[in-house]
Amino acid sequence: MFWVLLLLLAWAAAGVSCARLCLAAVRAASLDTDTDAGRGHDLTLYEAAFLSGGPARVADLTLVSMARQRRLLLAHTGWATVVDPRGRDEMERSVIGAIGPEGQSRIAPLRAATAAADSVRRLADRLVAAGLAVPDGARTTVAGALRQVQAAAAAVLVLGAAALLLPGQTPGSDVPVAVWFLLPLILTLSCLAIARIEVHPSTRWASPAGQRLLGTLARHSDASGDDRTYLTSVAVRGIRAIGEPELRAALTHRDRDRDRDSAWREAH
């Protein structure tokens, strides 16, 4: 009856992981207890970008904004060149500082450096304090719990398969071994299905209050001019909202030479 031990391991993995996910979901749901959060707050474009896509989206928005104003040249070859070294706000100054004194930089490391800048961290702290952004701890806790449930589901399948393949492992009743392992599998899959519907909206960068503000952003920006509407679309949707093919190519460019060098180093 060695299969019973495997069944107990399957139930333990399923029960612990699902319990952790439920606790993480409850903590995430508590972020929406303040119904006044964000009331009367008008999102800036940088705030909208962070709530929609995090630090990387803020970096993309800053680069696109500077490029459209002809103060930064983004080439389709993957290079960024400073045209106007005077940043108009702290985000733009972070971009110029990340490029360095030579006035030219690869776009990929520039985006990474801008996303990790102090100005973006301060923006995140302000949004969290206002109840509009999900604290980093809550976001990573839910994501980790989801991964654990997924791993538990895979473990149940492996343990069930092992129990079926072991010779002479027959239950003491008419119920097949596979049915006993089906129960913890159903538990884990049910938790994942519920989490996809209920938990996922609360695990993004924006808290429920922040998501409500994002939903009204487009309506409030319609009267602000075409350029703001365009940048709002980039802030909310990312680089796929960029209409200029060359600018989009610059931000999606991959350094093929660097990729080849990395592959060569790994091979040797």
N, C-alpha and C positions, 0 to 999 in steps of 0.2 A: 504493500500500500504506500509506496514511496511517493505516488502522485499526490497524496494528501498534503505532504510537506510542500510540494510545489504549489499546490492550491493555496495554502496558507501564505506563502510568499507573494503570490499574485494578489490576494486580498489585502495584504499589508501594504504593498506598493500602491494599489488603487486607493485604499482608504486614506493613507497618509497624504498622498498627493492631492486628492480631491478635497480633503479637509483644509489643506494649506491654501488651495485656490479659493475656497469659500471665505476663509478669513481675510485673504487679500482683497477679495471683491467687496467685502463689508467695509474694510478700511477705505477702499477707493470710493465707495458710495458715500462715505461720510464727508467727502469733499463738497458735496452738493447740499449740505445742511444750511449753508448761509444763502438764503434767497436774495439778499441784498447785494451780494458780490457782483461787482461790475456795473451796478446801476448808476447811470449818469456818466459812465466812462466811454469816451470816444477813442476807439483803437487807432493808434498810428499804424503806418504801413509796416514798420519794423515789428511792432507788437503782433499784428496780424500774421506776418511771416513766421514769427516764432511759434505762435499758437497753431499754425497750420502745418509746419514742417520742422520746427526746432531750429537750432543754431545754423545748420547747413542752409536752410531756407533764407535766413537773415543774410547770410553771406551772398547767396545768389541774388537776392533782391538788391543789395547794395551795389554789386558789380553791374547788374543790368541798369540800375538807375544812373550810375556814373557813366556807363557806356552810352546811354541814350542822350545824355547831356554833353557828350563829346569831351568829357574830362578824363576818360579812361578808354584806351583802345584795346579791345579784345579781339585778337586775331583768330581765325579758324584753325591756325596751326597750333593753338594752345598756349599762346603767349599774351600777357597783359602788359601794356605800356602806359605809364603815367603821362597824361597831357597837361593836366592842371594839378600841381602838387598841394593845393590848398583844400583840405577837407572841410566840408560845410557842416558836418556833425561828427560825433565821436565814432560812428560806424565807418564813415568814409575815411576818417583819420586812421582808423585801425587797418583799413585796406592799404592805404598809402604807406603806413609804417611796416606792414607785412611785406610789401613789395621791396622795400629797402632803398638805400641811397642811389643805387644804379638806375632806378626808375623802370625796371623791367623784371618780370618774373614769370615762371610757369603758372598757369591758371590753377591747376590741381592743388599744388601746395599752398597757393594763395588762398583758395577757398577754405582749405583746412585750417590755416592759420587764422583767418578772419572768424571762422566759426568758433574757435577756441579763445578768442580775444576777451579781455576783461570787460569790454563794453557789452558784449553779448551776455556774459555772465551777470552783469548788473541788470540788464534788461530782463533776464530770466528771474532774478531775485525779486524785481519789482512786480512782475506778473504773478509770481507765487504769493507774494505778500498781499496782493489785491484779490487773491482767490480766483484768478483767471487761468493760471497754469497749474499743471499737475506737478507736485514736488517730485524730484528725481527718485527719492526712496520709494514712494508709492508706485511710480511707474515701473521701476525695475522689479519690485516685489511681485506685482501682478504678472509681468512678463516671465519672471522666473518660475512662478507657480504654474503658468500655462505650459512651459517647457517640461516641468516635472510631470504633469498629467500626461502629456504626450509620450514621455519616456515610460511612464507606468503602463500606458496602453500597449506600447511595443513590448514591454517586459511580460505582460500577461500573455500576449500572443506567443512569445518565445517559450515561456514556461508551459503553456498549454500544448504547444507542439512537442516539447520534450516529454511531457507526460504521455502523450499519445504514442510516441516512438519507443518508449521504454517497454521492454517485453514483460508480459505478465502483470501489467498494471491495470487491473480491472476493478471497478467499484463494487462494493458489496450490495448493490441494488441494481434495479433495471435502468437507472439513469446513466447515460453514457458519460465518460470522463469529460468530453468536450463541452457538455452542457454546464458542468460545474465551473469551467473556466470562462464560459460565455457570460456569466453573471458579473464578475469584476470588469470584464471588457465592456459590457453595456454601461456599467457605472462610469468608467472613465470617458467613454465616447459621449455619454449624456452630459457630463460636466463640460466637455469641450464644446458641445453644441450649444449649451446654455451660455457658456462664456462668450462664444462668438456673437450671440444676440445681445446679451445683457452687459457683459464686462468690457468688450472691445471699445465702445464709444468713450469709456471713462479712462482708458489707458493711453490715449494719445497725449500730445503735448498740452492741449487745452483741457481745462476742467469743464464740467457741464456749464458753468456760468460763462466761461470763455467761448465755448461752442455756440452758445446763444448769441453772443456778441458777433461772432464770425458770421452767423446766419443773417444778421442785419447789416453787415458791412457793405455789401454790394448796393443795397438800397440807398444808404447814406452817401455813397461815393458817386452816384450817378450825376450829381450836380457839380462835381468838383473838377470837371474837365476830362478830356480824353486821355491825357498823359497819366493822371492819377488813376483813372479807371483801368488803364493798361497795367500799371504797376500793382494795383490791387489784385488783378487777375494773376499776375506773377507771384505775388505774396501768398495767395490762397492756393493756387494750383501748381506752382513751381515752374521749372524751365520749360515744361511742355506747353505753357501758355505763351511763350515767346513767339512773336509773329515773324521776326526777321530770321531767315535761314542761316545767315552767316553768324549772327550772334548766338543762335541756338547751337550751331556747330562748334563754336568756340567753347561753350560751357559743357558740351558733351564730348569734347575731344579727348582721345586717349593717346598718351605718349607711347607710340609704338616702339620707338628706340629704347625707351626706358624699360618697357615690358620685355623686349628681347634681352636687354642686359640682365634683368632680374631672372629671367628663365635660364640664361647662360650660367649665372652665379649659382642658381639652385642645382643645375645639372653637374656643376664642377665643385 
